[in-house]
Amino acid sequence: MKILVTGGAGFIGSALIRHLIAETEHEVVNLDALTYAANLEALENASASPRYAFEHVDIRDGAAIQRVLDQHQPDGIIHLAAESHVDRSIDGPADFIQTNLVGTFNLLEAARAYYEQLDSRQKAAFRFHHVSTDEVYGSLDADGLFTEETPYAPNSPYSASKAGSDHLVRAWQHTYGLPVVLTNCSNNYGPWQFPEKLIPLMVLNALEGRALPVYGDGQNVRDWLYVDDHARALTLVFERGEVGAHYNIGGHNERTNLEMVRTICREIDAITPNSAIGSRESLITFAEDRKGHDKRYAIDASRIERELGWRPVESIDSGITKTIRWMLNNPQWAESAKTSGYYRQRLGTGVPI
């Protein structure tokens, strides 16, 4: 199949494209606006393939999306393009509304117009796969898991914008008959993640002997999913998922933020000890908590396991080891983030970016 991947130069999107080019026979059209967190270097090997094409397009531009669809004639769409950092949504929610809501609306309308002119065979094969987050469900207490039936209760501008986009996707299927599938994933980590996120930020600071700021008391819980495991799941859902179905994708790796930072410290100490610093855990500090910080996320991924046979391969220990070793071997990745104006400063204070 020929698949249009939106946001394919981002963290998850680039991992998906690397997987599609290396492990399948699919063709890929990568549509990306190349915002601050995008990195075409993450696609260096994939982009050399004759099965890969790139379109520098913003999903807020409906006419440009329509042109790409008409030109490339894809057999389906996997939609990942989004603003994704909670802290940035606190400081500047407007970009999240415009990209995640208006952009998704533009893409749905272009996809609907494109789908309606396909013949019956092409319509039967077409899929619009919308990729979302577990944060749309809100916050859990100490017990329980998010299932596909959990009511939405988003608490941040980011999660509200993603919840809204999820609802738009469902509405376009129910009202217009667009064949959609929807996935909600837990926190991703791995190579090429922009260093504003917890794991790459903590790794870089620990390697350099800088403070490791943990929000609040560090007891907020997240379920961690290695990005290559997520790429495999997205491919399976696109290829074999039931039209109209909703699949949760989780890593089965719950950790408090403090536990995660301590795991990172121990692994870095083992890989590259530093006698001047000693234990990296001594670098942990506690910072003012994030506004409206959700207490716990945890995914029940039994449906995708039962129906499609997917389970994560990486444990948190194996995934963190791979991530740290990749960062050590690719120091230019962290330097490239500075060109976007990010110097690991605190975000999410409510002060406009």
C-alpha positions in Angstrom: 0.0 0.0 0.0 1.0 3.6 -0.3 0.5 5.3 3.1 0.4 9.0 3.8 2.0 9.6 7.2 1.4 13.0 8.7 4.0 14.2 11.2 6.5 11.8 9.8 9.5 13.9 10.8 8.5 13.9 14.4 9.5 11.4 17.1 6.9 8.7 16.7 6.2 9.4 13.0 9.9 9.0 12.1 10.1 5.7 14.0 7.0 4.5 12.2 8.4 5.4 8.8 11.7 3.7 9.6 9.7 0.6 10.4 7.5 0.8 7.3 10.5 1.2 5.0 12.7 -1.4 6.7 10.2 -4.1 7.6 7.3 -3.9 5.1 6.8 -3.4 1.4 4.6 -0.3 1.8 5.3 3.0 0.1 5.4 6.1 2.4 4.6 9.8 1.7 5.8 11.8 4.6 3.8 15.1 5.2 5.3 17.3 7.8 5.4 21.1 8.5 8.9 20.7 10.1 8.2 22.6 13.3 10.7 22.8 16.2 10.5 19.1 17.2 10.8 17.7 13.7 14.1 16.2 12.5 14.7 14.9 9.0 17.9 13.3 10.1 15.8 10.7 11.9 14.8 9.5 8.4 18.2 9.5 6.8 18.2 5.8 6.0 14.5 5.6 5.1 14.6 8.7 2.9 17.1 7.0 0.6 14.5 4.4 -0.4 12.6 4.7 -3.7 9.5 3.9 -1.7 9.8 7.2 0.3 8.6 10.7 -0.6 8.5 13.9 1.4 6.0 16.8 1.3 6.7 19.9 3.3 3.1 20.8 4.2 1.3 22.1 7.3 -2.0 20.3 8.1 -3.4 23.8 8.8 -3.3 24.3 5.0 -6.3 22.4 3.6 -5.6 23.2 0.0 -2.1 21.8 0.3 -3.3 18.6 1.8 -5.8 18.1 -1.0 -3.0 18.7 -3.5 -0.9 16.0 -1.8 -3.7 13.5 -1.8 -4.6 14.1 -5.5 -0.9 13.9 -6.5 0.2 10.8 -4.6 -3.1 8.9 -4.5 -2.4 7.1 -1.2 -4.3 3.9 -0.1 -4.6 5.2 3.4 -3.5 7.8 6.0 -1.8 7.5 9.4 -2.3 10.8 11.1 0.4 11.7 13.7 0.9 15.4 13.1 0.3 17.2 16.3 1.6 19.6 18.9 2.3 17.1 21.8 4.1 18.7 24.8 1.8 19.3 27.8 4.1 22.0 29.2 4.1 23.9 25.9 0.3 23.7 25.8 0.1 25.4 29.2 2.3 28.2 28.0 0.8 28.6 24.5 -2.5 26.7 24.0 -3.4 28.4 20.7 -0.9 26.4 18.6 -2.5 23.2 20.0 -6.0 24.3 19.0 -4.9 25.3 15.5 -2.8 22.2 14.8 -4.6 19.4 16.7 -8.1 20.5 16.1 -8.2 22.7 13.0 -5.5 20.8 11.4 -7.2 17.5 12.0 -10.5 19.0 10.6 -8.6 20.1 7.5 -7.2 16.6 7.0 -10.5 14.9 7.5 -12.2 17.1 5.0 -9.5 16.5 2.4 -9.6 12.8 3.1 -13.4 12.7 2.8 -13.3 14.5 -0.6 -10.5 12.2 -1.7 -12.3 9.0 -0.5 -15.5 9.8 -2.1 -14.0 9.8 -5.6 -12.3 6.4 -5.2 -13.8 3.3 -6.8 -15.4 0.6 -4.7 -12.2 -1.6 -4.6 -10.1 1.4 -3.4 -12.8 2.4 -0.9 -12.8 -1.1 0.6 -9.0 -0.9 1.3 -8.8 2.7 2.5 -8.1 3.5 6.1 -7.8 6.8 8.1 -5.8 5.9 11.2 -5.8 8.6 13.8 -3.1 8.4 16.5 -3.9 9.8 19.9 -2.9 9.7 23.5 -4.0 8.1 26.8 -4.1 11.6 28.3 -7.6 12.2 26.8 -8.9 9.9 29.6 -7.8 12.2 32.4 -6.2 11.0 35.6 -6.4 7.6 37.5 -6.2 7.0 41.2 -3.9 4.2 42.5 -6.0 1.4 41.0 -7.6 0.7 37.6 -6.6 1.0 33.9 -7.7 3.0 30.9 -9.8 0.8 28.6 -11.2 1.7 25.2 -14.5 2.4 27.0 -13.1 4.8 29.6 -15.0 8.2 29.4 -12.9 11.1 28.2 -11.9 13.7 30.8 -8.9 15.7 29.5 -7.2 18.0 32.0 -4.6 20.0 30.0 -4.9 22.2 26.9 -2.9 19.4 25.0 -5.1 16.5 26.1 -8.3 18.6 25.4 -7.1 19.3 21.9 -6.4 15.7 21.3 -9.7 14.6 22.8 -11.4 17.0 20.4 -9.6 15.6 17.4 -10.6 12.1 18.5 -14.2 13.1 18.5 -13.9 14.7 15.1 -12.5 11.5 13.7 -15.4 9.5 15.1 -17.9 12.0 13.8 -16.5 11.9 10.3 -17.0 8.1 10.3 -20.5 8.2 11.7 -21.7 11.1 9.6 -19.8 10.7 6.4 -18.8 7.1 6.3 -15.0 7.7 6.3 -13.4 4.4 7.3 -11.4 5.2 10.5 -9.4 3.4 13.2 -8.2 5.1 16.3 -5.3 4.4 18.7 -4.5 5.9 22.1 -1.0 5.3 23.4 0.9 5.7 26.6 4.1 7.8 27.1 6.6 7.0 24.4 10.4 7.2 24.7 13.4 6.1 22.7 15.9 7.5 20.1 15.3 10.9 18.5 12.8 12.2 21.1 13.0 16.0 21.4 14.8 16.7 24.7 11.9 18.7 26.3 10.4 15.4 27.3 11.3 13.8 30.7 13.5 10.8 29.7 15.8 12.6 27.1 16.0 15.6 29.4 17.0 13.6 32.4 19.6 11.6 30.4 21.3 14.6 29.0 21.4 16.4 32.3 22.7 13.3 34.1 25.4 12.8 31.5 26.5 16.4 32.0 26.3 16.4 35.8 23.4 19.0 35.8 20.5 19.1 38.1 17.7 16.6 37.5 14.5 18.5 38.2 11.5 16.3 39.1 8.1 18.0 39.3 6.3 18.0 42.7 7.0 14.9 44.8 7.8 12.7 41.8 5.0 10.3 42.5 3.0 10.9 39.3 2.8 7.6 37.5 3.2 7.0 33.7 3.1 3.8 31.6 6.2 3.9 29.3 6.2 2.5 25.8 9.3 2.1 23.7 8.8 3.9 20.4 9.7 1.0 18.1 7.1 -1.2 19.9 4.6 1.6 19.2 5.6 1.7 15.5 4.9 -2.1 15.2 1.5 -1.6 16.9 0.5 1.2 14.6 1.4 -0.8 11.5 -0.7 -3.8 12.7 -3.7 -1.6 13.5 -3.5 0.1 10.1 -3.1 -3.2 8.2 -5.5 -5.3 10.2 -7.5 -3.2 12.6 -11.3 -3.3 12.4 -12.9 -0.2 10.8 -14.4 2.0 13.5 -12.4 0.2 16.2 -10.4 1.9 19.0 -7.2 0.3 20.3 -5.2 1.3 23.4 -1.5 0.8 23.1 0.5 0.6 26.3 4.0 -0.6 27.4 3.0 -2.5 30.6 5.7 -0.4 32.3 4.2 1.7 35.0 6.7 3.8 36.9 6.5 7.0 39.1 8.5 9.8 37.6 10.9 9.6 40.5 11.4 5.9 39.9 12.1 6.6 36.2 14.7 9.2 37.0 16.4 6.9 39.5 16.4 4.1 36.9 18.1 6.5 34.4 20.7 7.4 37.0 21.6 3.9 37.8 21.9 2.9 34.2 24.1 5.9 33.3 26.3 5.2 36.3 26.7 1.6 35.1 27.4 2.6 31.5 29.6 5.6 32.0 30.6 6.1 35.7 31.9 9.6 36.6 34.0 9.7 39.8 33.6 13.5 40.0 29.8 13.2 40.2 29.5 9.9 42.0 26.0 8.6 42.0 23.8 10.5 39.6 20.9 10.2 42.0 22.6 12.9 44.0 21.7 15.3 41.2 17.9 14.8 41.7 16.1 18.0 42.8 12.4 18.7 43.2 10.8 21.6 41.3 7.4 23.3 41.4 4.8 20.9 40.1 3.2 21.2 36.7 -0.1 23.1 36.7 -3.0 20.5 36.8 -0.5 17.6 36.8 -2.4 14.3 36.3 -1.7 11.8 39.0 -1.5 8.5 37.0 -1.9 7.0 33.6 -2.1 3.2 33.0 -3.2 1.4 29.8 -5.2 -1.8 29.4 -3.8 -3.0 26.1 -5.6 -6.4 26.1 -7.7 -5.7 23.1 -4.8 -5.1 20.7 -3.1 -8.2 22.1 -6.2 -10.3 21.8 -7.3 -9.2 18.4 -4.0 -8.4 16.6 -1.4 -10.3 18.6 0.7 -7.3 19.6 2.7 -7.1 22.8 5.6 -4.8 23.6 9.0 -6.3 23.2 11.0 -3.9 25.4 10.9 -3.8 29.2 11.6 -0.4 30.8 15.1 -1.6 31.6 16.0 -2.8 28.1 14.4 0.2 26.5 16.2 2.7 28.8 19.5 1.0 28.1 19.0 1.2 24.3 17.9 4.8 24.6 20.9 5.9 26.7 23.4 4.1 24.5 21.8 5.7 21.4 22.1 9.2 23.0 25.7 8.5 23.9 26.5 7.5 20.3 24.6 10.4 18.7 25.6 13.6 20.5 24.7 15.8 17.5 21.0 15.1 18.1 21.0 17.1 21.3 23.0 20.0 19.7 20.4 20.2 16.9 17.7 21.0 19.4 19.4 24.2 20.3 18.7 25.6 16.8 15.0 25.6 17.7 15.7 27.8 20.7 15.3 25.1 23.3 18.1 25.1 25.9 16.4 22.7 28.5 14.7 25.7 30.2 11.7 25.1 32.4 8.4 25.2 30.4 4.8 24.9 31.7 4.8 27.9 34.1 1.9 29.6 32.3 4.2 32.3 30.9 3.6 32.6 27.1 6.4 31.0 24.9 
